[in-house]
Amino acid sequence: MVTKISFQKRLCSFLVLALVGTSVLSAGEKKADSKLNQPPEGFIALFNGKDLSGWIGMNYHKVKGKSPLAVKKMSEAERKELLKKNWEDVLEHWSVEDGELVNDGHGVYLTTAEDFGDFELLLDYKTVAKADSGIYLRGVPQVQIWDTTKEGGKWDRKANLGSGGLFNNKGEGKYPLVHADKPFGEWNHFRIIMKGDKVTVYMNDKLVVDNKKMDNYYEKDQPIYETGPIQLQTHGGEIRFKNVFLKKL
């Protein structure tokens, strides 16, 4: 009888500890989740983790004139119609899932409604095989993101050197200093600093672009624009973003 009671007591104690452990784990998970998309001190969150507030759709390559200036020269009615059409496209291809910004590999580029000058940009991304993407700075392409494996089929364009380079530069900064990409399925982290026309890029805490001048892709004989939006470019495969933070400098 004593043995039976002792066993029951031990069983009850075990169940209580298990429940407490589960509660502690759940609290820890909630605590970790609470940090998602919460900007560090001095930064603002460009993506709030809940919806697409603060963003528009824009692809300057597809407008007549193929540049940010062409959009600025549009009449108010033309620009309003373009933004309406682009937003319908955004809703078709972009979504928010568990605090992550998700694109299906298609559609117009997600673009901040606000323009920025000098800034420090932080963001995390995760993508899949054969995908191709990039981060446009002041609306200009781009800090490159792509499949860097041989199977990705882009070693002829130096994809084997890694992501993070200013791919549309003619000279310095075009290719990253080191290959810093993590394997598919893991999150990559960018820290991008832009001052004037110079850009520095850290990828997964490794320096990949060291204070290089960024070329103006749209007007090659002109310096890069003083201000412009941040754009998340994508095509060819699913990509996810989170913790998209910016500090104005």
Secondary structure as a PSIPRED ss2 file (coil, helix, strand):
# PSIPRED VFORMAT (PSIPRED V4.0)

   1 M C   1.000  0.000  0.000
   2 V H   0.000  1.000  0.000
   3 T H   0.000  1.000  0.000
   4 K H   0.000  1.000  0.000
   5 I H   0.000  1.000  0.000
   6 S H   0.000  1.000  0.000
   7 F H   0.000  1.000  0.000
   8 Q H   0.000  1.000  0.000
   9 K H   0.000  1.000  0.000
  10 R H   0.000  1.000  0.000
  11 L H   0.000  1.000  0.000
  12 C H   0.000  1.000  0.000
  13 S H   0.000  1.000  0.000
  14 F H   0.000  1.000  0.000
  15 L H   0.000  1.000  0.000
  16 V H   0.000  1.000  0.000
  17 L H   0.000  1.000  0.000
  18 A H   0.000  1.000  0.000
  19 L H   0.000  1.000  0.000
  20 V H   0.000  1.000  0.000
  21 G H   0.000  1.000  0.000
  22 T H   0.000  1.000  0.000
  23 S H   0.000  1.000  0.000
  24 V H   0.000  1.000  0.000
  25 L H   0.000  1.000  0.000
  26 S H   0.000  1.000  0.000
  27 A H   0.000  1.000  0.000
  28 G H   0.000  1.000  0.000
  29 E H   0.000  1.000  0.000
  30 K H   0.000  1.000  0.000
  31 K H   0.000  1.000  0.000
  32 A H   0.000  1.000  0.000
  33 D H   0.000  1.000  0.000
  34 S H   0.000  1.000  0.000
  35 K C   1.000  0.000  0.000
  36 L C   1.000  0.000  0.000
  37 N C   1.000  0.000  0.000
  38 Q C   1.000  0.000  0.000
  39 P C   1.000  0.000  0.000
  40 P C   1.000  0.000  0.000
  41 E C   1.000  0.000  0.000
  42 G C   1.000  0.000  0.000
  43 F C   1.000  0.000  0.000
  44 I E   0.000  0.000  1.000
  45 A E   0.000  0.000  1.000
  46 L C   1.000  0.000  0.000
  47 F C   1.000  0.000  0.000
  48 N C   1.000  0.000  0.000
  49 G C   1.000  0.000  0.000
  50 K C   1.000  0.000  0.000
  51 D C   1.000  0.000  0.000
  52 L C   1.000  0.000  0.000
  53 S C   1.000  0.000  0.000
  54 G C   1.000  0.000  0.000
  55 W E   0.000  0.000  1.000
  56 I E   0.000  0.000  1.000
  57 G E   0.000  0.000  1.000
  58 M C   1.000  0.000  0.000
  59 N C   1.000  0.000  0.000
  60 Y H   0.000  1.000  0.000
  61 H H   0.000  1.000  0.000
  62 K H   0.000  1.000  0.000
  63 V C   1.000  0.000  0.000
  64 K C   1.000  0.000  0.000
  65 G C   1.000  0.000  0.000
  66 K C   1.000  0.000  0.000
  67 S C   1.000  0.000  0.000
  68 P H   0.000  1.000  0.000
  69 L H   0.000  1.000  0.000
  70 A H   0.000  1.000  0.000
  71 V H   0.000  1.000  0.000
  72 K H   0.000  1.000  0.000
  73 K C   1.000  0.000  0.000
  74 M C   1.000  0.000  0.000
  75 S C   1.000  0.000  0.000
  76 E H   0.000  1.000  0.000
  77 A H   0.000  1.000  0.000
  78 E H   0.000  1.000  0.000
  79 R H   0.000  1.000  0.000
  80 K H   0.000  1.000  0.000
  81 E H   0.000  1.000  0.000
  82 L H   0.000  1.000  0.000
  83 L H   0.000  1.000  0.000
  84 K H   0.000  1.000  0.000
  85 K H   0.000  1.000  0.000
  86 N H   0.000  1.000  0.000
  87 W H   0.000  1.000  0.000
  88 E H   0.000  1.000  0.000
  89 D H   0.000  1.000  0.000
  90 V H   0.000  1.000  0.000
  91 L H   0.000  1.000  0.000
  92 E H   0.000  1.000  0.000
  93 H H   0.000  1.000  0.000
  94 W E   0.000  0.000  1.000
  95 S E   0.000  0.000  1.000
  96 V E   0.000  0.000  1.000
  97 E E   0.000  0.000  1.000
  98 D C   1.000  0.000  0.000
  99 G C   1.000  0.000  0.000
 100 E E   0.000  0.000  1.000
 101 L E   0.000  0.000  1.000
 102 V E   0.000  0.000  1.000
 103 N E   0.000  0.000  1.000
 104 D C   1.000  0.000  0.000
 105 G C   1.000  0.000  0.000
 106 H C   1.000  0.000  0.000
 107 G C   1.000  0.000  0.000
 108 V C   1.000  0.000  0.000
 109 Y C   1.000  0.000  0.000
 110 L E   0.000  0.000  1.000
 111 T E   0.000  0.000  1.000
 112 T E   0.000  0.000  1.000
 113 A C   1.000  0.000  0.000
 114 E C   1.000  0.000  0.000
 115 D C   1.000  0.000  0.000
 116 F E   0.000  0.000  1.000
 117 G C   1.000  0.000  0.000
 118 D C   1.000  0.000  0.000
 119 F E   0.000  0.000  1.000
 120 E E   0.000  0.000  1.000
 121 L E   0.000  0.000  1.000
 122 L E   0.000  0.000  1.000
 123 L E   0.000  0.000  1.000
 124 D E   0.000  0.000  1.000
 125 Y E   0.000  0.000  1.000
 126 K E   0.000  0.000  1.000
 127 T E   0.000  0.000  1.000
 128 V C   1.000  0.000  0.000
 129 A C   1.000  0.000  0.000
 130 K C   1.000  0.000  0.000
 131 A C   1.000  0.000  0.000
 132 D E   0.000  0.000  1.000
 133 S E   0.000  0.000  1.000
 134 G E   0.000  0.000  1.000
 135 I E   0.000  0.000  1.000
 136 Y E   0.000  0.000  1.000
 137 L E   0.000  0.000  1.000
 138 R C   1.000  0.000  0.000
 139 G C   1.000  0.000  0.000
 140 V E   0.000  0.000  1.000
 141 P E   0.000  0.000  1.000
 142 Q E   0.000  0.000  1.000
 143 V E   0.000  0.000  1.000
 144 Q E   0.000  0.000  1.000
 145 I E   0.000  0.000  1.000
 146 W E   0.000  0.000  1.000
 147 D C   1.000  0.000  0.000
 148 T C   1.000  0.000  0.000
 149 T C   1.000  0.000  0.000
 150 K H   0.000  1.000  0.000
 151 E H   0.000  1.000  0.000
 152 G H   0.000  1.000  0.000
 153 G C   1.000  0.000  0.000
 154 K C   1.000  0.000  0.000
 155 W H   0.000  1.000  0.000
 156 D H   0.000  1.000  0.000
 157 R H   0.000  1.000  0.000
 158 K C   1.000  0.000  0.000
 159 A H   0.000  1.000  0.000
 160 N H   0.000  1.000  0.000
 161 L H   0.000  1.000  0.000
 162 G C   1.000  0.000  0.000
 163 S C   1.000  0.000  0.000
 164 G C   1.000  0.000  0.000
 165 G C   1.000  0.000  0.000
 166 L E   0.000  0.000  1.000
 167 F C   1.000  0.000  0.000
 168 N C   1.000  0.000  0.000
 169 N C   1.000  0.000  0.000
 170 K C   1.000  0.000  0.000
 171 G C   1.000  0.000  0.000
 172 E C   1.000  0.000  0.000
 173 G C   1.000  0.000  0.000
 174 K C   1.000  0.000  0.000
 175 Y C   1.000  0.000  0.000
 176 P C   1.000  0.000  0.000
 177 L C   1.000  0.000  0.000
 178 V C   1.000  0.000  0.000
 179 H C   1.000  0.000  0.000
 180 A C   1.000  0.000  0.000
 181 D C   1.000  0.000  0.000
 182 K C   1.000  0.000  0.000
 183 P C   1.000  0.000  0.000
 184 F C   1.000  0.000  0.000
 185 G C   1.000  0.000  0.000
 186 E C   1.000  0.000  0.000
 187 W C   1.000  0.000  0.000
 188 N E   0.000  0.000  1.000
 189 H E   0.000  0.000  1.000
 190 F E   0.000  0.000  1.000
 191 R E   0.000  0.000  1.000
 192 I E   0.000  0.000  1.000
 193 I E   0.000  0.000  1.000
 194 M E   0.000  0.000  1.000
 195 K E   0.000  0.000  1.000
 196 G C   1.000  0.000  0.000
 197 D C   1.000  0.000  0.000
 198 K E   0.000  0.000  1.000
 199 V E   0.000  0.000  1.000
 200 T E   0.000  0.000  1.000
 201 V E   0.000  0.000  1.000
 202 Y E   0.000  0.000  1.000
 203 M E   0.000  0.000  1.000
 204 N C   1.000  0.000  0.000
 205 D C   1.000  0.000  0.000
 206 K E   0.000  0.000  1.000
 207 L E   0.000  0.000  1.000
 208 V E   0.000  0.000  1.000
 209 V E   0.000  0.000  1.000
 210 D E   0.000  0.000  1.000
 211 N E   0.000  0.000  1.000
 212 K E   0.000  0.000  1.000
 213 K E   0.000  0.000  1.000
 214 M C   1.000  0.000  0.000
 215 D C   1.000  0.000  0.000
 216 N C   1.000  0.000  0.000
 217 Y C   1.000  0.000  0.000
 218 Y C   1.000  0.000  0.000
 219 E C   1.000  0.000  0.000
 220 K C   1.000  0.000  0.000
 221 D C   1.000  0.000  0.000
 222 Q C   1.000  0.000  0.000
 223 P C   1.000  0.000  0.000
 224 I C   1.000  0.000  0.000
 225 Y C   1.000  0.000  0.000
 226 E C   1.000  0.000  0.000
 227 T C   1.000  0.000  0.000
 228 G E   0.000  0.000  1.000
 229 P C   1.000  0.000  0.000
 230 I C   1.000  0.000  0.000
 231 Q E   0.000  0.000  1.000
 232 L E   0.000  0.000  1.000
 233 Q E   0.000  0.000  1.000
 234 T E   0.000  0.000  1.000
 235 H E   0.000  0.000  1.000
 236 G C   1.000  0.000  0.000
 237 G C   1.000  0.000  0.000
 238 E C   1.000  0.000  0.000
 239 I E   0.000  0.000  1.000
 240 R E   0.000  0.000  1.000
 241 F E   0.000  0.000  1.000
 242 K E   0.000  0.000  1.000
 243 N E   0.000  0.000  1.000
 244 V E   0.000  0.000  1.000
 245 F E   0.000  0.000  1.000
 246 L E   0.000  0.000  1.000
 247 K E   0.000  0.000  1.000
 248 K E   0.000  0.000  1.000
 249 L C   1.000  0.000  0.000
